[in-house]
Amino acid sequence: MSGYFKLVDAHDGAFRIKLISGDGALMAVSAMFPTKQAAVAGIELMREIAGTGPVVDQSHDADVLGDASRNDGRARAS
């Protein structure tokens, strides 16, 4: 089974979106949306971003991915 979006209540009457993997693991939680309609529109936007958005790696070891792609998948130790 593929993953799915779960629309849940947040505090103060707002809504959040949870992205759940096929094995049931929580993968992401959205910002709060003021209305259910806004949350549904957020799901559509998340689908578009996930399918077309680039990966921007701002982690402390971001160079490991670059090293791996330049070395046939083998990252070099620094």
Rosetta silent file (secondary structure, phi, psi, omega in degrees, C-alpha in Angstrom):
SEQUENCE: MSGYFKLVDAHDGAFRIKLISGDGALMAVSAMFPTKQAAVAGIELMREIAGTGPVVDQSHDADVLGDASRNDGRARAS
SCORE:     score description
SCORE:     0.000 S_00000001
   1 L     0.000  139.175  176.928    0.000    0.000    0.000 S_00000001
   2 L   -80.218  170.730  179.218    1.238    3.472   -0.774 S_00000001
   3 L   -71.169  177.045 -179.338    1.272    6.262    1.760 S_00000001
   4 E  -152.326  164.452  175.254   -1.567    8.626    2.441 S_00000001
   5 E   -98.163  135.070  177.594   -2.464   12.038    3.813 S_00000001
   6 E  -115.513  123.506  178.180   -4.335   12.194    7.115 S_00000001
   7 E   -93.064  121.513 -175.589   -6.358   15.319    7.889 S_00000001
   8 E  -129.393  156.831  175.810   -6.473   15.885   11.666 S_00000001
   9 E   -73.289  141.863  173.025   -7.811   18.454   14.113 S_00000001
  10 L  -116.826 -179.080 -179.202   -5.312   20.884   15.630 S_00000001
  11 H   -73.279  162.318  178.642   -5.873   23.282   18.504 S_00000001
  12 H    60.666   28.193  176.978   -8.099   26.339   18.262 S_00000001
  13 H    78.650    7.000 -179.695  -10.282   24.731   15.577 S_00000001
  14 L   -86.386 -179.008 -178.240   -7.476   24.545   13.014 S_00000001
  15 E  -133.458  152.776  173.557   -6.351   21.531   10.970 S_00000001
  16 E  -129.831  159.374  175.324   -3.072   19.770   10.196 S_00000001
  17 E  -113.632  132.286  173.140   -2.025   17.301    7.527 S_00000001
  18 E  -113.391  133.658  175.658    0.021   14.229    8.417 S_00000001
  19 E   -97.697  119.557 -176.117    1.846   12.304    5.700 S_00000001
  20 E  -113.143  132.133  179.815    1.817    8.598    6.570 S_00000001
  21 L   -75.201  170.005 -179.847    4.010    6.019    4.785 S_00000001
  22 L   -59.829  -27.191  178.631    2.686    2.735    3.455 S_00000001
  23 L   -94.540    9.572  174.490    3.891    0.937    6.573 S_00000001
  24 L    91.735    3.436 -179.874    2.152    3.449    8.858 S_00000001
  25 L   -78.650  140.202  175.649    5.148    5.570    9.843 S_00000001
  26 E   -72.715  121.740 -178.022    4.652    9.308   10.300 S_00000001
  27 E  -103.547  -32.170 -178.095    6.731   11.030    7.610 S_00000001
  28 E  -161.253  152.049  174.618    5.706   14.692    7.916 S_00000001
  29 E  -128.956  132.695 -176.629    3.361   17.040    9.753 S_00000001
  30 L   -80.547  172.667  165.899    2.175   20.269    8.161 S_00000001
  31 L   -67.902  171.113  178.644    1.774   23.741    9.497 S_00000001
  32 L   -81.495  144.443  175.484   -1.693   24.570   10.801 S_00000001
  33 E  -114.734  138.112 -175.402   -4.459   25.513    8.399 S_00000001
  34 L   -70.721  -26.784 -178.400   -7.339   27.719    9.616 S_00000001
  35 L  -134.313  161.725  176.780  -10.055   25.788    7.751 S_00000001
  36 H   -64.879  -37.221  178.325  -10.612   22.301    6.404 S_00000001
  37 H   -62.044  -40.234  178.213  -10.846   23.762    2.900 S_00000001
  38 H   -66.195  -37.339  178.370   -7.415   25.367    3.321 S_00000001
  39 H   -65.875  -41.422  177.840   -6.000   22.030    4.532 S_00000001
  40 H   -63.135  -41.237  175.613   -7.401   20.211    1.497 S_00000001
  41 H   -63.797  -35.424  176.337   -5.804   22.857   -0.743 S_00000001
  42 H   -63.332  -37.037  176.462   -2.580   22.274    1.233 S_00000001
  43 H   -61.909  -44.357  178.823   -2.726   18.569    0.378 S_00000001
  44 H   -61.955  -41.115  178.539   -2.929   19.419   -3.311 S_00000001
  45 H   -66.199  -41.850  178.256    0.036   21.774   -2.971 S_00000001
  46 H   -61.145  -40.444  177.431    2.038   19.130   -1.069 S_00000001
  47 H   -60.495  -43.540 -179.650    1.363   16.623   -3.862 S_00000001
  48 H   -66.141  -46.548 -178.987    2.646   19.085   -6.446 S_00000001
  49 H   -62.610  -44.940 -177.649    5.732   20.053   -4.440 S_00000001
  50 H   -62.095  -33.299 -178.054    6.609   16.434   -3.628 S_00000001
  51 H   -82.847  -20.889 -173.355    6.442   15.473   -7.283 S_00000001
  52 H  -127.967  -13.691 -173.873    8.404   18.384   -8.695 S_00000001
  53 L   -76.141  143.289  177.544   10.408   20.067   -5.934 S_00000001
  54 L   -76.317  163.450  173.556   14.192   19.773   -5.766 S_00000001
  55 L   -90.942  124.747  176.780   16.034   18.467   -2.710 S_00000001
  56 L  -113.993  104.881 -175.633   17.842   21.261   -0.853 S_00000001
  57 L   -91.563  108.251  178.583   20.247   19.653    1.607 S_00000001
  58 L  -110.822   20.760  179.812   21.174   22.067    4.387 S_00000001
  59 L   -76.075  165.180 -177.160   22.400   19.376    6.784 S_00000001
  60 L   -65.969  -22.137  178.646   25.834   19.490    8.371 S_00000001
  61 L  -112.963   37.956 -176.485   27.061   16.687    6.080 S_00000001
  62 L   -58.135  -28.887 -177.948   25.476   17.973    2.874 S_00000001
  63 H   -68.910  -16.814  179.880   28.685   17.354    0.911 S_00000001
  64 H   -62.515  -41.207  178.750   28.288   13.571    1.351 S_00000001
  65 H   -64.555  -42.264  177.860   25.507   13.464   -1.255 S_00000001
  66 H   -63.622  -42.852  178.274   27.610   15.441   -3.707 S_00000001
  67 H   -61.820  -41.931 -178.418   30.617   13.177   -3.093 S_00000001
  68 H   -63.240  -41.151 -178.266   28.485   10.075   -3.628 S_00000001
  69 H   -71.197  -25.468  179.028   27.159   11.285   -6.972 S_00000001
  70 H   -87.479  -12.302 -174.638   30.691   12.104   -8.185 S_00000001
  71 L  -124.582   43.618  176.815   32.184    8.778   -7.029 S_00000001
  72 L    53.308   38.447  176.256   29.832    6.120   -8.388 S_00000001
  73 L    85.905   -0.723  179.692   27.760    6.132   -5.194 S_00000001
  74 L  -104.447  114.295  178.736   30.666    5.834   -2.764 S_00000001
  75 L   -77.949  145.132  176.666   30.979    8.736   -0.350 S_00000001
  76 L   -92.298  141.470  174.015   34.443    9.686    0.850 S_00000001
  77 L   -75.033  140.472  179.449   35.153   10.084    4.551 S_00000001
  78 L   -96.242    0.000    0.000   36.314   13.562    5.489 S_00000001
